[in-house]
Amino acid sequence: MLSLNWADLHDQKKIVMLLKNNDLLVGTSDTVWGLYAQTTEQAFLKLNAIKKRENNKPYLILVADTAHLALFVSHDDIDRVSSLMRSCWPGPLTLIMRAKQNLPSYMMGPRNSIAVRVPAHPFLRAVLMQVPGLFSTSANLAGDPVPAQTQDINPLILDQVAALVSDSPQSPSLSEPSTILDCTYDPIRVVRRGAFSVEKLEKICGVSFD
């Protein structure tokens, strides 16, 4: 397993190469330690295997910026939650929206939905500018606690990834996962409370969530 740094330009090239080869990476982010993979079916199945998932539950997709959303999300939904995206991205907020037509089923959740986020991590976003998007999930086996430090990551995961990518001192780091809102419902539903205050999000939207 390689040991790489998000901020190193030479390492960034290696990271992109590994991802395009459908390899899996484990690394830091602006939230918790995560697993990262290209949005291909091959990489999806590898994630299921490493997480020991027995279902086809979809993964969050990270994108570099709102311009990349059009690859995954229905245009109507982008307009509907534009105030949230302007105010909260990049940041620890995941939005579930309706998927763009003709996306493969392995990317989508119930009701043809898709979960997306723009991370507040400059070097991860630099990598995302070179790939269409990345599957992202916490770096733990299904049912296990989310690791807070490198030493907390299960060796079974480390044995199956191509590289461990660490942070530079300048990069932001949080210990909470992202807040998840399901915007396919009206009113919007809170799926998970996390690093972004739900109360602050409600003020941004001017409405209360379910």
CORFEN-V577098 format. One line per field, one symbol per residue. phi: phi as a letter, one per 20 degrees, with the letter a starting at -180 (. if undefined). burial: 1 if it has 9 or more other ideal C-beta (glycine too) atoms within 8 Angstrom, else 0. Layout:
# CORFEN-V577098
phi: ???
burial: ???
This chain:
# CORFEN-V577098
phi: .fdccgeefffgffffffffemedcdafbecdgcdcbfedfgfgfffgffemedcdgfdfdecfaffffffcdggffgffdfffffeddfrecddecffffmffffeddglldbdcbdfecgeffffffdcfrcfcbfebfgnefffecgfefggffffddebdddeegfffbdddfffddeeedcfgdeebebfeffffffffembeee
burial: 000111100011011101100111111111111111111000110111011000000111111001011111110011001001100110111111111100100011100011111111101111110010111111111000011000001100110111111110001001011111111100011101011101001101100010
